[in-house]
Each structure stands twice: as C-alpha cells, then as structure tokens.
C-alpha cells in the first residue's frame, strides 16, 4: 500500500520530495504552488481526514513552514484495514516570512477553518479566500504575532505587567 | 419576527467551562451560532518552547483539566518517538490500565456535567462520588489526585504498590454495580430520553467533512478508534469492542459514552490478568543535559474525547522547537458545534454542547 501510494504520488507530481518513516508516516515536502493540488489529490485517494494544520517558524531560514497532517477515515461498513488506517501523511510547504500568505484549504477540507484562523492570529499568516480571519484566542492585537520566534515572552511580561501602577507601587515598597 | 443577538456564556448556568457562544436568534430558533473560545488561552505551546523536555510535563497535563493523563501519554509518546526510547512490556500494560481508569473517571465527570446541567442532581452526585473513588486510586498510585505526571518517557514512574490490583478490581466492581441504577434514573429515564433524542444531530457525512473523531463519529456508526486503528500501549494485547450507535444525535452520543465506560472496565480486568512481570522504566539521559537531535514527529492516541494528536519538532536543543496539540474538542467545539446549533432551540444549547463533549481548556491551550 505504502509503496504503491508513494509511486503514484511521485508519478503525478514531479517536484515533490517523499520520505517514508517507519512504514506509517509519509512525509511530503512540496513547493508552495503544488501544495494545494497535492492536498486535493490525497483527498481523492481516500485520505479524507485533516487532523491538523500547524505552522513552524524557521526564523534562521526566514521561512514559515505550513504542516498539513492527513489520515484516512474508514469506508462505509468496513473492517479495519491496518495497511491504510495507520498511515499519516505529513505535507510540508515553506512560505516566505516577509509577506506570509497562502491559499485557504477550506474548499477541500471544511474543518480547516479554525486552524487557519489560529495560524493567522498567532503567526500572522494570511490565508487568501478565508471567510472570517477574525481573532480566535487572543483579546488584543500584538505588533509581532506572539507565536513567532522573535516574540520574546519574558520581555513582554516585563514590559506589560511591571508597568501596571499597582505592581509599580508594590515594587517601591 | 425580530432577529436578536444573544450571548450564551461564559457565565451562564447551562455552560460548563470557560467558553461562550454568540447566538443569532429569531424567537426561540437559532439562526446562526458563533463559538468564542480563548477565555483559557495560556499560550502553553509557546511556553513549552522555553522549557526542557521533562519540565514540560507540568504544562502538558494542564491542557485538558478533566483528563490530564492522555495528555501526559501523548507527550511521552512524542518524546519517545523523537528520541527512539523503548518502553518495557509491563509499562505498556500499566499505561493502558492507567489510561482506561482515567477514561472512566473522565466520562463520569462528563456524566456529572450533563446530568447536572439537565437538573438530574442525584445522578450528578453519584457520578461525582464514583469519580472520586477513581481519584483515590490515582492518589495511592501517584500521590496526586488530579494531575499525576505518572507516565514518563521510557515507561511509568513507579510500579503498582502491593495489593493495588485488588483495589482496582474492588473499586470498579462497586462502580459497575451501580450501572442498573444509572440506567433507570438517567439513561432510560423518559425525562432525559425525550430531551436528548433527536437534538444536535450530526450525520455521518457531516462528521467526516468536519473532522469529527471520538464519540461524535462513533455515534454515527463508524468504528473509528485510534486504539484499534493505530494501536499503542497494550491495547492490541487484549480483546475488546468499539461501541457504536447509528443515529448521531445527543442521545446516541451519551449511550456511546456509557458503553465505552463499561467496555473500559472490562478491558482493565483483562489487562490486569494478562499483565507480565518485569521492569516498568527504561532509564533516560540526565534530564538537565538531555538534547534530542533534529527531527519531527506526529503521534496520536485516543483520549476520552477523540483523536488526540501531537506534532512535535526538535532542532537538536534541550527544548522542543515547536509543539502543536491536535485536541479533539477543537473541531467539535468550533466547527461542529456551530453547525449542530443551527435551527436548534435556545433551551437545547447547553444540552448539545455537553453532548458534543467539549472541554474549553483543550481548545484554548
């Protein structure tokens, strides 16, 4: 199953790097332009469960890496299929950190909506075509989105909380 | 009729946890619902990037307040996968027993929330009492009642104390003997059945489209359970069934939860019998100097609410470079809840939300 799947992916997409780890984790590294096509291809291949969209800030390379993790639900009235059920596909694609922007995958996976909202809020990545990129978890806007590596939490705590008048007075005593 | 905007939670009798929903209503009908999480956002994933591999356990178990044990498990699994650590056979069994106990405790807590919200105070008190019996077991095993930090990369922190097996059996028997009482006062009670049947229905197709796992999916008839699909710990060593229902409504979901509790108890008995002797812990490097080479991994397990995943990245440092938890309440509480509330009545909002088994801290992290 794994090897035929990998062959198929390689034959459809030429500029893709495939890496098989421990038989059940397939790591695909795709170019920005082909990532959407790969996702929709994988959905047609039966990997219809988008478990997670994550983002990693590779600040030294000046890139954000978007990570899509897919697995397969069971088919109608089907028994367990250990060959396919165990597989998790991890699709990675790097985007520029200067003007972070990517296409929304909501047309392919409906449940991508809150994940993209979260990444937009915490990393500042803009998703084109997303219907509501409103704040999800935070109550205010930050100059640097807080999950980026250059956001210093300790510095923020010092600047924010130690300037509260009550705390300042207490420190004087 | 006039359209109104109504705020449901975070301070509302029908709301369990720090979560709020904005409802657009016309009369008693809900036209549209918007979930507002974030009241418990503590930025754990960011904070974990500043702490060493072992220090993070104190943060991890606070992500899901109701069931911290599967959070420990997933983090330990992630670290083990990154660092290639083996776990002894006996530790696998102990982990499974421990996680199943936690699942029963978590379901009893969920039952408390559900019964309490609907006004079945007696059932709620029973459930809370029975959960307390399980917490007593945890206290004896680990020293802590709610947060245990018992699972550790490489195994578990210590073996079962003397006579602990018998105590587990005794406690589970005393809880199990009350199942008929729960059935007659709650699960088969007309007052409850009439309120829960046919509301908050999620069809199989909707569940698949919106990334449902756990009870929400199993209540639509799919036997999808990570313990079977991608077995971990000792779940493939004993025989057990995945309970399902077909209707996809709130009532099916609570019945799946009940059956799962009963199945977990049977599974614990089987695991206790099959448990081998031996070591429970493989030594890990000195935690203060422990670095893990460049790598990333996605691991998943079945928490009491559905698929719990962890994407973890290391860049060769003594701290994780990035951690991201895929918590089951995230799609349930944000995508599916908004869909399930459409066209519902205002009186059913709390009912639908609790039947979807949403825990707010898990969404916010």
Interface residues (C-beta under 8 A of the other chain):
Chain A: X24 X25 X48 X49 X50 X51 X52 X54 X56 X57 X67 X69 X73 X74 X80 X85 X86 X88 X90 X109 X110 X111 X113 X114 X115 X135 X136 X137 X138 X139 X146 X147 X151 X153 X154
Chain B: X37 X38 X41 X43 X45 X46 X47 X50 X208 X209 X210 X211 X217 X222 X223 X224 X228 X229 X230 X296 X297 X298 X300 X307 X309 X311 X313 X321 X322 X324 X326 X330 X331 X334 X335 X364
